[in-house]
Amino acid sequence: MPVAVFFGCAFIAFGPALALFVFTIAREPLRVIILIAGAFFWLLSLLLSSLVWFIAVKASNPENVSLQKGLLIFGAVFSVVLQEVFRFAYYRLLRKANEGLAAISEENLSPISVQQMAYVAGLGFGIMSGAFSMINILSDSLGPGTVGIYGDSQYYFITSAFMTMAMTLLHTFWGVVFFDGCEKRRWWVIAAVAALHLLVSGLSFLNPSYEGSLPPAYVIMVLMAAWAFFSSGGSLQTLTQVWMCKKNGVDSS
Amino acid sequence: MDFMEIHQNNVSSEGAEPRRRTSESGERGRGETELNGQPPSARPIPATVTEDDEDEELTLKYGAKHVIMLFVPVTLCMVVVVATIKSVSFYTQNDGQQLIYTPFREDTETVGQRALNSILNAAIMISVIVVMTLVLVLLYKYRCYKVIHGWLFISSLLLLFFFSFIYLGGVLTCMSVTCGSGDSGITDSTSVGTHALSRVLLYCTREVFKTYNVAMDYFTLAVIIWNFGVVGMICIHWKGPLRLQQAYLIMISALMALVFIKYLPEWTSWLILAVISVYDLLAVLCPKGPLRILVETAQERNEPIFPALIYSSTMVWLVGMADNVETRKNNTSSSSEPENPASPGQQSEDDGGFTSAWVGQQQQQLGNLQSTEESRREVQQMPSARPPADPADDEEMGKASATASGDWNTTLACFVAILIGLCLTLLLLAIFKKALPALPISITFGLVFYFATDNLVRPFMDQLALHQFYI
């Protein structure tokens, strides 16, 4: 399991997130701070949910395998719910901060818009979620071993990498849509985001039969991408404009 | 033991320009290259400060950039330390040697005895620090600037001496144990002189070469290390390109972190870390706290704090308590005899070096110099605020220990927690606009998240990864 697996899986899992970070976030200090704070909020939600799971496990019989699995599923579901709660909390915090920034600026305009904050916050959640899922697996892939020697799936690393990438991007899109729903006071949007998150997470419970978890996750990711695009003000015209600009650039050069 | 200040009236006009698109690093705003120790020549101080809003805007606008300027060196340091810990196994072996300030051992039979020993160790460290702080404050108060000057100079010399002594001793002990000889004595370190930096590097490269089985002759190594050391000394203590200086500071901070990881026993470092942060809080915020007295005295005299210190250490033309702390530390180390207890390194505890508590204390004793300088480098770019010095090293140690324990999630969690602590500290600084302790928030977050992640999150994530569940 050499370095090739490590680099391959690392770039699959973190490539898009890294590209997004480098091209859109790295140059703006305020966005970097919002990103790190988003990661921190996700971490808090994980901490609380693992506390709950830990207590439940300690209070139960460790020998009962199916009970443990059930507790794990409960822990995962609770964690998803808590993540959405913390996303909402982060939204409130960012709104307050935005008002503060606007109040002290010259033209009473905040240096960053809510949509930008939504995107950065979502990316922060996604990067942290992906990192926590993937980093230990990546470090294990550098060491010796044979995948699936005891009868588990051979595709553990690659499917983990793809799933991590999907989750990272999904968190980003969910962030955009969620904040937009909060801004416009459409609570069904929030419920939909939570439900989709639960769905994707629930699909992962079907692993290792990856047909049930990976393709649906990617389908949902594409749908969420479209939803996020349209909810943040994009439209078919803007898409065609981008395309036309490119074409014009090519013609005029 | 550091605090931060924002000198509102020192905001440079360059920093005052509202920037929608912030440049990547602070020094781009200057039209000239900054050399350490030299303030940029033309830095007009605005004659009038018009409105409060403008002040606040300036504070916040450069606040975000300043936070990032703190993030970058902390992250770089962490990366270096983590990489070293993961690759060079020497730092995670416990040879049984400890620093002179922590004479009590932690490899006792009972938990109670271990707790008691660690409390005693921590108490010794803290009392040394408190005493040195008080002495320094008294010296400053009674205007014994020359004494402080000389003290700094000698202490930095002796500090490096001590540092290299430890390193040499560590190297020799390690090699002697490796070679099978029972002799673990420390040979002479009379040749240290001012090139302790070289020795530090020699030590490090030896370990790195051993790990990667690189063949290297002493002559080449000597030439390389000589150059590295001399350039480092010049860069840090005199003039040099800013980036090079920053790089040296980061390297030194990382090396410090590694030393502390190796030589501080686990529970001691946790305790020291916690107590230091409490002490920092008290020393800076209480009306009779030594650091606060220092700041107020400096403000009364209407002079930047410790100008002598600034110029003697040639790092920053802004003052910092950090200097104070470091001087104290330097003094601490210089006043004690640098004898390494020559205990045979027969211990084989794996956990000996894993403590996350880098503990500002160690930092303070030996490492503040570096951390301060690191932050000072940033300060040079942003004249109006002083970033915290200690947290950088404390945090590195915390992250390094987390890494040493084998779980990357813990490292990552510590990293994020510490960065957020830094953010919050700077935010508080911007709000309150007075001297604040830099350590407590970062250290608290780091500790909480370290223990929580290690004990709660790790089993949870392990189970999830085992079944490939995603949350």
Interface residues (C-beta under 8 A of the other chain):
Chain A: R27 E28 P29 L30 V32 I33 I36 A37 A39 F40 L43 L46 L47 S49 S50 L51 W53 F54 V57 K69 L72 I73 G75 A76 S79 V80 Q83 L101 I104 S105 E106 P111 M128 S129 A131 F132 S133 I135 N136 I137 S139 Y156 T159 S160 M163 T164 M167 V200 S201 S204 F205 N207 P208
Chain B: P18 R20 R21 T22 E24 D53 E56 E57 L60 A64 K65 V67 I68 F71 D407 W408 N409 L412 A413 V416 A417 L419 I420 C423 F449 A452 T453 N455 L456 V457 P459 F460 M461 D462 Q463 L464 A465 H467 Q468 F469 Y470 I471
